[in-house]
Amino acid sequence: MSSLVGLLRLADDVLRGEASAVRVRPTAGRPALGGFTMLIVAFGMFYGVVMGTYGGIGGSRIWQVVYSAVKVPFLLITTFALSLPSFLVVNTLLGLRNDFAQVVRALLTTQAGLTVILSALAPFTAFWYVSGSDYHPAILFNGVMFAVASFGAQAMLRRDYVPLIRKNPKHLWMLRTWLVIYVFVGIQMGWVLRPFIGNPDAPVQFFRENSWSNAYEVVIQMIWEVVSGRGRS
């Protein structure tokens, strides 16, 4: 019980902007980075559970709930881990390497904040499902929820980056660079890990066939089919 209370207090600190090492006083207590990871896992799994309940939880559908609970935090953590090395290289090239420990903490705090916001949106997702949404609108609605959480997290990151930008204006460009890298990697990771909801009319699968294909190739192909008229029946 005490660990749950501590986790909720950390979530509150993250939302208030009191957990980032960039903002807190040097003498203030700073939560360990593992605490932020626990937030990502716990709150990410919570939203994943709700996300996976589309189509019910009876029979084999219960496995979709389990898969979605695992995939959401895995998506966020893996995207963060894959984006970080290239971001480190760019920061080093611009002479910002000495600030990178603070940068990582700000980024990880933002990741935790994103999952907290996402979990707060879970009731809306559940209500959308109960309202009788079809499969494709349900996918779109979840995409909107992720977008809302991402915009909120971006506002948090900007807030935490203010001291760094004051210290060196180059950090403003790095803030924008991080967004580009993270979105680029996140889209591909989301494509690889699909389905997150699962079509009730199809067998429950952890991965879809051809899951390791390139998301951007598929998108470009879809756009070309629309433009050329090949996608018309």
Secondary structure by P-SEA (a helix, b strand, c coil): caaaaaaaaaaaaaaaccccccccccccccccaaaaaaaaaaaaaaaaaaaaccccccccaaaaaaaaaaaaaaaaaaaaaaacaaaaaaaaaaccccaaaaaaaaaaaaaaaaaaaaaaaaaaaaaaaaacccaaaaaaaaaaaaaaaaaaaaaaaaaaaaaaaaaccaaaaaaaaaaaaaaaaaaaaaaaacccccccccccccccccccccaaaaaaaaaaaaaaccccc
